[in-house]
Amino acid sequence: MPQSQFLKVALEAAQKAEEVILRYYSDSINPELKADGTPVTIADTTAEKVIIETIQRRFPDHGFLGEESGTVHSQSGYQWIIDPIDGTKNYIRNIPLFATQIALMKNDELILGISNSPVLKEVLYAERGEGAFLNDQQIHVSSVSEISEAMVCHGGLRWFSEKGILSNLCDLIDHSYRSRGFGDFYMYHLLASGRADIVIESDIKIWDIAALTVILEEAGGRATDLQGKRVGKDTVSMVATNNVLHDSVFKYFS
């Protein structure tokens, strides 16, 4: 597909971040704990800095919302949402399920998303109205139409338990064909490319799912929170499906 200047710069930023992330990727990396108790490494902070610097050189009037660096406001209407390493806990333990997430929002609408998994060598990207791509090949969600034939992916079970909806998730899983708790970005890669059919998460931040939402929707899928609301900066839960199954999934959480 023809790539906009936004997408070209975002892909360049993701590539530069990959170089940083792989440079530090080893068993000996030492994390620190942030105020919320989650880990952060020098790879996270350095990669986010590289991404922002790369984008700022081309679009100096744009704003940013980074997991590690916080918010930079702008009057332009454009704001980049960045998670330099989605799956930092995996990264720390040398588990290859981690990815860089870069999204662009214009006036509260998500219009671009990139998810780059360096070790898995999967680069997914999408722009509104242009389709979704995996390593430059267009992708689509599955056509599975029955829960009994669906593969369900979910986030951490503790969060479902804390919100009192673990039994709802278990009921859905009991009626599904198969389930796996991959967590983080990877289950969205599977969903957008037709390798899974349903994703449920009960505790997220916008930088976890902004890029993935654009990719999924451009692949033909649907993404809302557990109350059925569209994805936005305040989203804290996620129901993502191949679209066909969306209403059926909600019956388990109503």
VOPAGU-2260 file (C-alpha; in pm, 1 decimal, decimal comma):
REM VOPAGU-2260
SITE   aa  ch    i         X         Y         Z
SITE  MET   A    0       0,0       0,0       0,0
SITE  PRO   A    1     117,3     361,8     -45,5
SITE  GLN   A    2     252,2     485,0     287,1
SITE  SER   A    3     179,4     828,0     429,2
SITE  GLN   A    4     454,7    1041,2     577,6
SITE  PHE   A    5     310,7     956,4     920,6
SITE  LEU   A    6     350,3     583,7     862,5
SITE  LYS   A    7     696,5     613,1     707,9
SITE  VAL   A    8     827,4     807,7    1006,7
SITE  ALA   A    9     656,4     575,8    1255,2
SITE  LEU   A   10     811,9     269,4    1089,9
SITE  GLU   A   11    1150,7     438,2    1099,5
SITE  ALA   A   12    1101,9     513,8    1469,2
SITE  ALA   A   13    1002,0     153,9    1540,3
SITE  GLN   A   14    1311,4      26,7    1361,8
SITE  LYS   A   15    1539,4     254,8    1562,9
SITE  ALA   A   16    1368,3     142,7    1882,7
SITE  GLU   A   17    1422,4    -220,4    1782,8
SITE  GLU   A   18    1796,9    -161,4    1759,2
SITE  VAL   A   19    1798,2     -22,5    2112,3
SITE  ILE   A   20    1579,5    -299,0    2253,2
SITE  LEU   A   21    1782,8    -582,9    2104,7
SITE  ARG   A   22    2108,8    -422,2    2216,9
SITE  TYR   A   23    1999,1    -453,0    2580,2
SITE  TYR   A   24    1815,0    -783,6    2546,1
SITE  SER   A   25    1987,7   -1030,1    2779,0
SITE  ASP   A   26    1947,5   -1219,7    3104,1
SITE  SER   A   27    2150,2    -958,8    3290,2
SITE  ILE   A   28    1932,9    -650,2    3239,1
SITE  ASN   A   29    1841,3    -487,7    3570,4
SITE  PRO   A   30    1491,4    -340,1    3601,0
SITE  GLU   A   31    1375,0     -69,1    3835,2
SITE  LEU   A   32    1025,7     -32,0    3979,8
SITE  LYS   A   33     805,2     261,9    3889,6
SITE  ALA   A   34     566,6     428,0    4132,9
SITE  ASP   A   35     286,5     191,6    4028,2
SITE  GLY   A   36     502,5    -113,4    4102,4
SITE  THR   A   37     559,0    -211,8    3739,3
SITE  PRO   A   38     913,6    -265,2    3609,1
SITE  VAL   A   39    1105,1     -41,1    3372,2
SITE  THR   A   40    1446,0     -89,2    3214,1
SITE  ILE   A   41    1701,1     128,9    3041,7
SITE  ALA   A   42    1577,9     -27,0    2717,3
SITE  ASP   A   43    1225,0     106,2    2779,5
SITE  THR   A   44    1334,1     462,1    2851,1
SITE  THR   A   45    1600,4     478,0    2579,8
SITE  ALA   A   46    1373,8     328,6    2312,5
SITE  GLU   A   47    1094,3     572,6    2395,8
SITE  LYS   A   48    1336,9     864,0    2376,3
SITE  VAL   A   49    1457,7     747,4    2033,7
SITE  ILE   A   50    1100,2     712,3    1906,9
SITE  ILE   A   51    1002,9    1061,0    2020,8
SITE  GLU   A   52    1317,4    1220,6    1881,6
SITE  THR   A   53    1266,0    1050,3    1544,2
SITE  ILE   A   54     906,7    1169,9    1517,9
SITE  GLN   A   55     980,0    1519,1    1649,6
SITE  ARG   A   56    1238,4    1580,3    1380,0
SITE  ARG   A   57     967,8    1537,5    1116,8
SITE  PHE   A   58     665,2    1663,7    1308,3
SITE  PRO   A   59     787,0    1915,3    1568,6
SITE  ASP   A   60     437,2    2044,6    1643,7
SITE  HIS   A   61     292,1    1704,7    1739,9
SITE  GLY   A   62     215,3    1594,5    2095,3
SITE  PHE   A   63     305,9    1270,5    2272,3
SITE  LEU   A   64     170,5    1032,0    2532,5
SITE  GLY   A   65     442,9     789,2    2636,1
SITE  GLU   A   66     423,0     517,9    2897,9
SITE  GLU   A   67     760,7     619,5    3036,0
SITE  SER   A   68     780,9     993,9    2965,1
SITE  GLY   A   69     424,0    1107,4    3016,5
SITE  THR   A   70     231,6    1365,9    2813,8
SITE  VAL   A   71     351,8    1643,6    2584,4
SITE  HIS   A   72      53,3    1852,7    2479,5
SITE  SER   A   73      11,0    2012,4    2137,3
SITE  GLN   A   74    -228,2    2246,9    1962,0
SITE  SER   A   75    -187,2    2057,8    1633,7
SITE  GLY   A   76    -455,4    1798,0    1710,2
SITE  TYR   A   77    -201,8    1516,9    1662,3
SITE  GLN   A   78     -74,0    1305,4    1950,5
SITE  TRP   A   79     150,4     999,2    1930,4
SITE  ILE   A   80      82,6     723,9    2185,5
SITE  ILE   A   81     387,6     511,4    2263,2
SITE  ASP   A   82     467,3     195,2    2455,4
SITE  PRO   A   83     835,9     126,6    2382,4
SITE  ILE   A   84     821,9    -229,3    2518,1
SITE  ASP   A   85     480,9    -384,9    2560,0
SITE  GLY   A   86     568,4    -692,1    2764,7
SITE  THR   A   87     852,9    -555,8    2976,9
SITE  LYS   A   88     815,4    -842,3    3226,6
SITE  ASN   A   89     868,6   -1089,6    2942,2
SITE  TYR   A   90    1163,1    -885,4    2814,4
SITE  ILE   A   91    1328,9    -891,1    3156,4
SITE  ARG   A   92    1302,8   -1270,4    3176,2
SITE  ASN   A   93    1430,2   -1321,4    2821,7
SITE  ILE   A   94    1090,1   -1433,7    2693,6
SITE  PRO   A   95    1054,3   -1317,8    2330,3
SITE  LEU   A   96     692,2   -1198,9    2361,5
SITE  PHE   A   97     740,8    -822,3    2363,0
SITE  ALA   A   98     679,9    -547,3    2107,5
SITE  THR   A   99     699,5    -174,3    2044,0
SITE  GLN   A  100     362,5      -0,8    2009,7
SITE  ILE   A  101     329,4     331,7    1824,4
SITE  ALA   A  102      -9,1     490,3    1751,4
SITE  LEU   A  103    -119,7     827,1    1617,4
SITE  MET   A  104    -435,4     998,9    1736,5
SITE  LYS   A  105    -592,1    1296,8    1559,4
SITE  ASN   A  106    -852,7    1489,1    1757,4
SITE  ASP   A  107    -928,5    1183,0    1974,9
SITE  GLU   A  108    -951,2     942,1    1678,0
SITE  LEU   A  109    -690,4     671,0    1640,5
SITE  ILE   A  110    -567,5     685,8    1281,0
SITE  LEU   A  111    -244,0     483,3    1268,3
SITE  GLY   A  112     -88,1     191,1    1450,7
SITE  ILE   A  113     236,4      -6,8    1443,9
SITE  SER   A  114     321,4    -312,7    1651,6
SITE  ASN   A  115     677,3    -438,3    1604,4
SITE  SER   A  116     789,5    -761,9    1770,4
SITE  PRO   A  117    1167,4    -778,9    1710,3
SITE  VAL   A  118    1237,6   -1137,9    1814,3
SITE  LEU   A  119     926,7   -1283,5    1652,2
SITE  LYS   A  120     999,7   -1072,3    1343,3
SITE  GLU   A  121     639,3    -957,8    1312,4
SITE  VAL   A  122     569,3    -600,6    1209,1
SITE  LEU   A  123     200,1    -517,4    1195,4
SITE  TYR   A  124      80,1    -176,6    1082,3
SITE  ALA   A  125    -232,8      -0,3     963,2
SITE  GLU   A  126    -372,9     339,4     869,2
SITE  ARG   A  127    -739,9     427,8     864,1
SITE  GLY   A  128    -900,5     322,5     540,1
SITE  GLU   A  129    -590,2     145,8     407,7
SITE  GLY   A  130    -613,7    -205,4     553,6
SITE  ALA   A  131    -384,6    -389,5     794,6
SITE  PHE   A  132     -54,0    -555,5     713,0
SITE  LEU   A  133     181,8    -812,2     862,1
SITE  ASN   A  134     534,4    -790,3     720,2
SITE  ASP   A  135     387,6    -600,7     422,4
SITE  GLN   A  136     124,4    -867,1     348,2
SITE  GLN   A  137    -238,5    -765,8     398,0
SITE  ILE   A  138    -415,2    -950,0     678,0
SITE  HIS   A  139    -775,6   -1012,9     780,5
SITE  VAL   A  140    -953,1   -1147,1    1085,6
SITE  SER   A  141   -1109,8   -1491,8    1081,6
SITE  SER   A  142   -1463,6   -1573,3     972,1
SITE  VAL   A  143   -1537,2   -1796,8    1273,3
SITE  SER   A  144   -1900,1   -1737,9    1370,4
SITE  GLU   A  145   -1958,8   -1968,0    1667,8
SITE  ILE   A  146   -1810,9   -1946,1    2018,4
SITE  SER   A  147   -1775,3   -2324,4    2012,5
SITE  GLU   A  148   -1530,6   -2291,3    1723,1
SITE  ALA   A  149   -1343,7   -1987,7    1857,2
SITE  MET   A  150    -999,8   -1950,0    2009,7
SITE  VAL   A  151   -1010,2   -1714,8    2308,8
SITE  CYS   A  152    -704,3   -1524,8    2430,8
SITE  HIS   A  153    -707,2   -1339,7    2761,1
SITE  GLY   A  154    -498,1   -1124,5    2990,0
SITE  GLY   A  155    -396,7   -1196,5    3349,4
SITE  LEU   A  156    -659,6   -1389,7    3546,9
SITE  ARG   A  157    -589,3   -1194,9    3866,3
SITE  TRP   A  158    -740,6    -880,2    3716,4
SITE  PHE   A  159   -1058,9   -1062,9    3619,0
SITE  SER   A  160   -1082,0   -1197,3    3973,2
SITE  GLU   A  161   -1031,7    -854,2    4128,5
SITE  LYS   A  162   -1311,3    -711,6    3913,7
SITE  GLY   A  163   -1545,2    -997,9    3993,9
SITE  ILE   A  164   -1572,8   -1129,3    3637,7
SITE  LEU   A  165   -1344,4   -1432,5    3644,9
SITE  SER   A  166   -1645,2   -1665,4    3640,2
SITE  ASN   A  167   -1774,7   -1483,4    3330,9
SITE  LEU   A  168   -1446,0   -1541,6    3152,0
SITE  CYS   A  169   -1439,2   -1907,2    3258,8
SITE  ASP   A  170   -1791,6   -1954,5    3127,4
SITE  LEU   A  171   -1686,9   -1810,5    2791,7
SITE  ILE   A  172   -1380,2   -2034,0    2783,4
SITE  ASP   A  173   -1588,6   -2340,1    2875,7
SITE  HIS   A  174   -1800,6   -2282,4    2566,1
SITE  SER   A  175   -1509,3   -2204,4    2334,0
SITE  TYR   A  176   -1298,2   -2437,2    2123,9
SITE  ARG   A  177    -966,2   -2336,3    2282,9
SITE  SER   A  178    -812,2   -2071,6    2507,3
SITE  ARG   A  179    -465,8   -1936,4    2581,8
SITE  GLY   A  180    -341,7   -1661,9    2812,7
SITE  PHE   A  181     -75,6   -1510,1    2590,2
SITE  GLY   A  182    -134,0   -1159,9    2723,8
SITE  ASP   A  183       9,3    -832,9    2592,7
SITE  PHE   A  184      39,1    -756,8    2221,2
SITE  TYR   A  185      74,6   -1108,9    2082,6
SITE  MET   A  186    -286,3   -1214,0    2114,0
SITE  TYR   A  187    -385,8    -909,3    1907,2
SITE  HIS   A  188    -136,6   -1014,5    1640,0
SITE  LEU   A  189    -308,9   -1352,7    1634,6
SITE  LEU   A  190    -654,9   -1196,2    1622,9
SITE  ALA   A  191    -582,0    -945,3    1346,6
SITE  SER   A  192    -422,6   -1211,3    1128,1
SITE  GLY   A  193    -699,1   -1469,1    1169,9
SITE  ARG   A  194    -507,5   -1704,9    1400,0
SITE  ALA   A  195    -732,3   -1633,5    1702,2
SITE  ASP   A  196   -1088,6   -1506,3    1727,4
SITE  ILE   A  197   -1146,9   -1333,5    2063,3
SITE  VAL   A  198    -931,6   -1128,4    2301,1
SITE  ILE   A  199   -1045,4   -1024,1    2651,0
SITE  GLU   A  200    -851,3    -799,8    2889,4
SITE  SER   A  201    -972,6    -645,4    3213,8
SITE  ASP   A  202    -680,9    -417,3    3307,6
SITE  ILE   A  203    -506,4    -207,6    3041,9
SITE  LYS   A  204    -381,7     140,9    2959,7
SITE  ILE   A  205    -432,5     322,0    2631,0
SITE  TRP   A  206     -69,7     275,3    2522,1
SITE  ASP   A  207    -118,6    -101,3    2551,6
SITE  ILE   A  208    -392,3    -111,9    2290,0
SITE  ALA   A  209    -399,3     211,0    2085,2
SITE  ALA   A  210    -189,4      84,1    1795,1
SITE  LEU   A  211    -343,6    -262,5    1811,7
SITE  THR   A  212    -695,5    -118,9    1792,9
SITE  VAL   A  213    -624,4      47,8    1457,7
SITE  ILE   A  214    -460,1    -267,0    1323,9
SITE  LEU   A  215    -745,6    -490,3    1436,7
SITE  GLU   A  216   -1020,0    -268,3    1300,9
SITE  GLU   A  217    -844,0    -227,9     967,0
SITE  ALA   A  218    -817,2    -608,6     952,4
SITE  GLY   A  219   -1197,2    -625,4     984,6
SITE  GLY   A  220   -1224,3    -677,7    1359,5
SITE  ARG   A  221   -1396,6    -485,7    1634,8
SITE  ALA   A  222   -1265,7    -342,0    1961,9
SITE  THR   A  223   -1458,1    -196,2    2258,7
SITE  ASP   A  224   -1422,8    -195,3    2632,6
SITE  LEU   A  225   -1619,9    -435,0    2854,3
SITE  GLN   A  226   -1905,6    -183,6    2863,6
SITE  GLY   A  227   -1922,5    -166,5    2484,6
SITE  LYS   A  228   -1766,7     179,5    2454,6
SITE  ARG   A  229   -1523,0     273,2    2178,0
SITE  VAL   A  230   -1153,1     270,5    2260,8
SITE  GLY   A  231   -1018,9     601,3    2392,0
SITE  LYS   A  232    -761,6     742,9    2630,2
SITE  ASP   A  233    -965,6     637,0    2934,2
SITE  THR   A  234   -1014,6     275,5    2822,5
SITE  VAL   A  235    -915,8      25,6    3094,2
SITE  SER   A  236   -1059,9    -300,7    2957,7
SITE  MET   A  237   -1091,9    -461,0    2617,2
SITE  VAL   A  238   -1316,1    -691,4    2419,2
SITE  ALA   A  239   -1164,6    -750,1    2077,4
SITE  THR   A  240   -1307,0    -992,4    1824,6
SITE  ASN   A  241   -1329,9   -1079,8    1458,5
SITE  ASN   A  242   -1648,0    -865,1    1463,4
SITE  VAL   A  243   -1876,5   -1160,8    1388,9
SITE  LEU   A  244   -1845,2   -1286,0    1746,8
SITE  HIS   A  245   -1859,6    -953,0    1929,0
SITE  ASP   A  246   -2223,4    -956,0    2037,2
SITE  SER   A  247   -2202,4   -1321,2    2138,9
SITE  VAL   A  248   -1905,2   -1248,7    2364,6
SITE  PHE   A  249   -2087,7    -967,1    2541,3
SITE  LYS   A  250   -2363,3   -1204,1    2649,1
SITE  TYR   A  251   -2112,1   -1363,1    2886,9
SITE  PHE   A  252   -2035,4   -1032,1    3059,7
SITE  SER   A  253   -2381,3    -876,3    3084,6
